[in-house]
Amino acid sequence: MRSLIACNLSLVNAGLEPALADAFLDRLQALCKPIDGWGEFRQGARPAAVAFILYRQAGQWMVPFVRRRADLRDHPGQVALPGGGVHTGESAWQAAEREVAEEIGIPAGRLAPLGAGDTIYAAVSNFSVVPFVAHLPDPVESFVHDVRELEGVLAIPLERLLDDSAWLISEEPWRFRYLAHEESVVWGLTERIVYGLAPNLRLALETAQSAQ
């Protein structure tokens, strides 16, 4: 299984040809829940939406994360996917698009939504979160982060996110899984979201390889 995954992930590192990239995105879209049919938020929780954005850079798939400021009320100092609370009158996807525009400067309408993953509940903040998967087509310009909420943007290769050996287990009294990258740490709610999306991402890569 490890060798199969490593072979599939080599597609990311080597760079996918356009047709192969399309096969990956098409299969991923088929595996995800529909944008407007992903389910519902946990009753009594605060609704939120985040975006797992795929884009190409230097021949590999990348995913942008944000580093939240340490003085924020919710999830201070953590590395997170761009996103936030859902406002009254907007859909979850509309909220994700709005938050992406506000946090990292990608205008609404630039993302191609592929679908959604399973909702995840964060008991500490009482957020019920739906993660959306989206593609950011070329050209990809520099991200501009919102300095009022964020310290910066952290781009992590998809290959690293799907490499189980890169994720470590903490030595704290409570054990949790985390990924260290460029002096930042992905853990907590964001780790749970990535872990939930990983099976479909791996399967889509396998399908792309078989289409060669």
C-alpha positions in Angstrom: 0.0 0.0 0.0 2.8 2.4 0.9 4.6 1.8 -2.4 1.4 2.3 -4.3 0.7 5.6 -2.6 4.3 6.7 -3.1 4.0 6.0 -6.8 0.8 7.9 -7.0 2.3 10.9 -5.1 5.2 10.9 -7.5 2.7 12.3 -10.0 2.5 15.4 -7.9 6.3 15.8 -7.6 7.0 15.3 -11.2 4.2 17.5 -12.4 1.0 16.4 -14.1 0.3 17.0 -17.7 -2.9 19.0 -18.3 -5.0 15.9 -19.2 -3.8 14.0 -16.2 -4.4 17.0 -13.9 -7.9 17.2 -15.3 -8.4 13.5 -14.6 -7.4 14.0 -11.0 -9.7 17.0 -10.6 -12.6 15.2 -12.3 -12.3 12.1 -10.2 -11.9 14.2 -7.0 -15.1 16.1 -7.9 -16.9 12.8 -8.4 -15.8 11.5 -4.9 -16.8 14.7 -3.0 -20.2 15.5 -1.8 -22.1 18.1 -4.0 -21.6 21.8 -3.1 -25.3 22.3 -2.5 -26.0 18.8 -1.1 -23.3 18.1 1.5 -25.6 17.8 4.5 -26.3 20.1 7.4 -24.5 21.7 10.3 -24.7 20.3 13.9 -27.7 21.5 15.7 -26.9 24.3 18.2 -23.3 24.8 16.9 -21.9 27.8 15.1 -21.8 27.1 11.3 -18.5 27.6 9.5 -17.0 26.7 6.2 -13.4 26.4 5.0 -11.7 25.8 1.7 -9.1 23.2 0.8 -7.7 24.9 -2.3 -5.6 23.1 -4.9 -3.3 25.0 -7.2 -0.2 24.3 -9.3 3.2 25.7 -8.6 6.5 24.6 -10.0 5.0 21.4 -11.3 3.3 20.3 -8.1 0.0 20.6 -6.4 0.0 23.1 -3.4 -2.6 24.0 -0.7 -2.6 27.4 1.0 -3.1 27.6 4.8 -3.3 30.7 7.0 -1.5 31.4 10.2 -4.0 33.0 12.6 -2.9 35.8 14.9 -2.2 34.8 18.5 -4.6 37.5 19.9 -7.8 36.1 18.2 -10.6 34.7 20.2 -11.2 31.5 18.1 -8.2 29.1 17.5 -5.5 31.8 18.2 -2.1 31.2 16.7 -3.1 28.1 14.8 -2.5 27.1 11.2 -5.8 26.7 9.5 -7.5 26.5 6.1 -9.0 29.8 4.9 -12.6 30.1 6.1 -14.9 31.3 8.8 -18.4 31.6 10.0 -21.4 31.4 7.8 -23.5 34.6 7.8 -27.3 34.7 7.8 -28.6 34.5 4.2 -25.6 33.0 2.6 -24.8 29.4 1.7 -21.9 27.6 3.2 -20.0 27.7 -0.1 -20.7 31.5 -0.4 -19.3 31.9 3.1 -16.1 30.0 2.1 -15.7 32.1 -1.0 -16.2 35.3 1.0 -13.7 34.2 3.7 -11.1 33.2 1.1 -11.4 36.6 -0.6 -11.1 38.4 2.8 -8.3 36.3 4.2 -6.0 35.6 1.2 -7.2 37.9 -1.5 -8.7 35.4 -4.0 -11.7 37.1 -5.6 -15.1 35.4 -5.5 -15.6 33.5 -8.7 -12.0 32.6 -9.2 -12.2 29.2 -7.5 -13.7 26.2 -9.2 -15.6 24.3 -6.5 -15.2 20.5 -6.6 -17.3 19.4 -3.7 -17.4 19.0 0.1 -16.1 16.6 2.7 -17.8 15.5 5.9 -18.6 18.1 8.5 -16.4 18.2 11.6 -17.4 19.5 15.1 -14.9 21.5 17.2 -16.1 21.3 20.8 -13.7 23.9 22.1 -15.2 26.7 19.9 -18.6 25.1 19.2 -18.1 25.3 15.4 -19.6 22.9 13.0 -17.4 23.1 10.0 -17.9 21.9 6.4 -14.7 21.7 4.3 -15.0 22.5 0.6 -12.5 21.3 -2.0 -11.7 23.8 -4.8 -9.3 24.3 -7.7 -7.6 27.6 -8.3 -6.8 27.7 -12.0 -3.7 29.4 -13.5 -2.6 32.2 -13.3 -2.1 32.0 -9.5 -1.0 35.4 -8.2 0.6 36.1 -4.8 -1.8 35.7 -1.9 -2.5 38.8 0.1 -3.4 38.0 3.7 -5.7 40.0 6.0 -3.3 41.5 8.6 -6.2 42.1 11.0 -6.6 38.3 11.5 -3.6 36.6 10.1 0.2 36.5 10.4 0.6 35.1 6.9 -0.1 32.4 4.3 1.6 29.0 4.4 1.7 26.9 1.2 2.1 23.2 1.8 2.7 20.6 -1.1 -0.2 18.1 -1.4 2.4 15.4 -1.5 3.6 16.3 2.0 0.0 16.5 3.4 -0.7 13.0 2.1 2.6 11.5 3.4 1.6 9.7 6.6 5.3 9.5 7.6 5.4 13.3 7.7 2.7 13.4 10.4 4.0 12.9 14.0 2.4 12.1 17.3 3.0 14.6 20.1 4.6 13.7 23.4 2.1 15.8 25.4 -0.1 14.2 28.1 -2.8 14.1 25.4 -1.6 12.6 22.2 -2.4 14.3 18.9 -1.3 14.1 15.3 0.6 17.0 13.8 2.6 18.2 10.8 5.6 20.5 11.2 6.2 22.7 8.2 8.4 25.8 7.9 8.4 26.6 11.6 4.6 26.1 11.7 2.5 23.2 13.0 -0.7 21.9 11.5 -2.8 20.2 14.2 -6.2 20.2 15.9 -9.2 20.9 13.8 -7.2 21.5 10.7 -5.4 18.1 11.1 -8.9 16.5 11.4 -10.1 18.2 8.2 -7.0 17.1 6.2 -7.2 13.6 7.6 -10.9 13.4 6.5 -10.2 14.6 3.0 -7.0 12.5 2.4 -8.7 9.2 1.3 -10.5 10.9 -1.6 -7.4 12.9 -2.6 -5.4 9.6 -2.7 -8.0 7.8 -4.6 -8.3 10.6 -7.2 -4.5 10.5 -7.7 -4.6 6.7 -8.2 -7.4 7.2 -10.8 -5.3 9.9 -12.6 -2.3 7.5 -12.7 -4.5 4.6 -14.2 -5.7 7.0 -16.9 -2.2 7.4 -18.3 
